Amino acid sequence: MIQFLEQNGAEILPAPDDPETDVRNGNLEVVLVIPMDYGDDFSNGRPATVQMIVDSSRQSAVATTERTRELLESYSNQIGSLRLIVRGISPAVIHPLVIERIDVATPQSQVLIFLNMMPYFVVLVVFMGGMYVIIDATAGERERGSLEPLLINPVARWEFVVGKLLASIPFATFAVFLTLIAFAIAFNAFPLEDYVGFQLTINIPALVGIFLIALPMILLASGLQMIIATFTRSFKEAQTYVAFLPLIPALPGIGLAFLP
């Protein structure tokens, strides 16, 4: 069994003194314990017991644990088949059902798995692009004491609001533009099909359409952020409140990614 594990890429380390403690403390991801009666049971054709000591709460060890379990099951199936052959029985008799998986997914439907995550990223960039400009123009000026002198000028209040709003829109627009350019490069320039198994592409007209759809969202996001930041008294307070705002419109995008 040890030779089988080594032949399949497993690294065999010296046995620890206290395997349960080492696994619990995270020093080792999995320990395979072979009892003393393993050889007798194995030689006599009885089920030979081996113990896998794992910590199911440690997520970093899940891959190693599953790989070890799969190797042991593969070894068990191999030995079982050899025992049947020795007795003149075909190993096929213990496999009465053969499952053939026929995947009818098209390359276009497979691409949707990745494209369904785009709305979440686009909405997030829409809200994050001009957020700090809005915060600095409202709560930041109040914290610095420059907002009150600005308001005593003979200018209508709505003009102040529109001016501060328009100051953030170019930043948010440019952030969305860069994000879509990154998507275009990733999907069209890099050979992602070598890694995911199918081709990922998104054409320029589709990206332009996404950009146009995002423009009114940028105006809405900047307006909502300005309303929230106006009621705060410091930059950090505004940053705390406004940072939660992208989660609300991004929820449909998150749902679309998991339940398209």
N, C-alpha and C positions, 0 to 999 in steps of 0.2 A: 504493500500500500504506500509506503514512504517513497519507494522508487517511482510509483505511478504519479504521486504528487510532484516529485521533482521533475519528471519528464514533461509535465504539463505546466511548468513555470513556477511552481510553488517554491518558496525559500524556507528551508527547514532550519530553525534556530535551536540552540541548546535549551533543554527543558528548564523552566524557572523553578525556583524553590517553592514559591507560593503562587501558583497560577491564578487563583481566584482574586487575590489581592492585586496582582500585576494588571489583570484585566480591569478590575474595578477602578484602579488609579489611573488607567489610561496608558500604562507603560507598554502593554501589548494589546493588539486589537482582537486576536482570537488565539486560544490555546487548545490544541487537540490532545486529549488524554486517552491513551490506549491502556485499558486495564490488563492486569496480569493474566487473566483467563482468556484473553482475546485469541491467543494462538490455539488453545485447545478447542474452543468453539469453532474457530475458522476451519481447523483441520478436520473436525468431525462433521462438517456440513451444517452446523447450527448457526443461527444468526449471531454474529459477533458484534458486541456492543463497543462503540467508541463514543467519547464525550467531547462535545464542543463547548468550551467555556467562553461566553460572550457577554457583552453588556448591551442590551437592546436599547438603552437610552442614549448611547453614544452614536450620533449620526455619522461621524467620520469613519466609523468602522463597519458600516453597513455593506459597502462594496466588498471588503475583504471577507466578511462573514458569509455573504451570499456566494462569493467565488469558492470559498472552502466547501460550503455545503454542496454546490454543484459538482465539484471534483469528487467528493465522497460518493455522491449518488451515481456519478458516472462510473466510478470504480466498482460500486456495488452491482450495477447493471451488467458491467463487463464480466465480473466473476460469476454472476448468476447465469449468464448466457453460456459461459464455458462449462459450468457444472451440468447444464442441460445437454450440451453437446457430448460430454463424456458419457452421459447416460443414454446416448442415442436418441435424444429428443430435440426437435428443432426449437430454437429460441423463439420462433415466431408464434408458438402456441400461447405464450404469456402476453402477447400483444394482439388481442382480438380486435382492436380498433385502431385504424390509421387515420389521423387527422391531416387533411391537406388544406392549407390556408390559401385561399384565392383572394387576392387584394385587387379590388376593382377601382381603387382610387386613381384618379388621373393626375398628371403633373400639376395641372391647374388647381385641383382641390388640395393637393399636398402643399402647394405654395401658400394657400390660405392659412395654414397653421402659423406661418410666420407673419403674414400680412395682417392677421387679426390683432397682432400686438401693436400695430402702427398707431391706431387711434389713441391708445393710452400715452404713447410717447409724444405724439403731436400735441395733445391737450396739455400734457405736463410742460412742454416747451412753451406753449402759448402763455401759460400762467407764470412761468419762471423767467421768461425772457426780459420783461420790463418790470419785474417785481421790485428790484432794489432801487430803480429810478423812482418809482411811485413812492416807496417808503421814504426815501431821502427827500423827496419834494414835499412831503406832508409831515410825517412824524419827525423826520430828520430836521427840518427847518424849525419845527416847534421846539425840539430839544435844544437847538442852537440859539434860539431866541430871535431868529430872523423872519419868522412868519408874521408876527404882529406888525413890525415896521413895513412889511410888504403890503399888508392889507389896508394901511392908512393912505395908500396912493389912490388918486382919483380914477380908479379903474373898476369896472363892474366885477362883481364876484364871479360871475359865470366865465368871464374872460380869464381870470386866474385859473379856474378849474380846467377850462379847455386847454390853456397853455401848458399846464402841468401834465394833462392827459396826453397831449400830442408829443410831449417830450419823451414819454415812455414807449409810444407805439413803434418808432423806428427800431428800437432795441429788440422788442418782441418780434417784430416782423423779420428782422435780420436773423434772429435765433431760429425761427421756423424755417427760413430759407436755407440756412446752413444744415439743419436737421434733414430736410428733404434731399439736399445735395449728398449728404452722407448716406442716406438710404439708396439713392441712385447709384452711387459708386459701389456700395456694398453688394447690391443686387445685380448690377450689370457689368462691373469691371472685374470683380474678383470671382474666381471659379468656385463658388460655394457648392456647386453640384458635386465637387470632389469630396466634400465633407458630409453633406446631408443626403446625397444619393439622388437628387433630382434638381432640375434647373430652377433657379430663382431669378425672375426678371420683373421689372416694373417700368413701364414706358414713360416717356417724358410728359405726354398729355395727361396721364393720370396724376403725376406729381404736380403739374400746374393746377389741375382741378382741386387737389388737396390743399394747395396753397391758397387758392381763391376762397375755398370754404373756411379756411382758418382766419381770413382777414376780419370778418365780423366777430369771430370769437376773440380775437385780440382786443378789439374795442370793448367788448363785454368784460373780458378779464381785467383790463386796465381800470375800467369804471368800478367794478366790484372791489378791486384792491384799494382804490382810492377812497371809497366809502369806508372800508374797514380801517384803513390806516389813519383816516382823519380823526377817528374816535380814540386813538391811542396817544400816549403822552411821551413815548420814547421810541427810539429806533429798534431796540431789542424787543420791546412789547409788540410793536407793529410786525416785526419779523416773525414773532411767534404765532400771532393770529393769522397773518396772511399765508404762512407756510401751509396751514391746513386747508386753505381754500382750493388748491388744485385737486385734492382728493375727492371732492364732491362731484365735479363734472367728469372726473376720470373713472368713476365707478362703472358707468356703462362700457367704457373701453376695457376695463379689467374683466367684466362679465363676458364681453365678446371674445376675449382671448381664451377663456376657459369653457364658455358655452356658446360657441359661434352660431 
